[in-house]
Amino acid sequence: MEKAMHQTHNVSYAEYASSLDQMMKVEKKREKEFERSQKFVSEVGRQIHK
């Protein structure tokens, strides 16, 4: 988990857990990535069912 956190967000888990500012940045980025993936899945689903 530590390695994935550092590779994805360039922050250690300890820093993430101790800094509210870092936590908010990481969570906002995760939310944007999730929304983008949901849009992609929706678009692919529409194209498949044409």
PyMOL commands that set and color helices and strands:
alter all, ss='L'
color gray80, all
select helices_A, chain A and resi 2-9+13-18+20-48
alter helices_A, ss='H'
color red, helices_A
deselect
rebuild
show_as cartoon
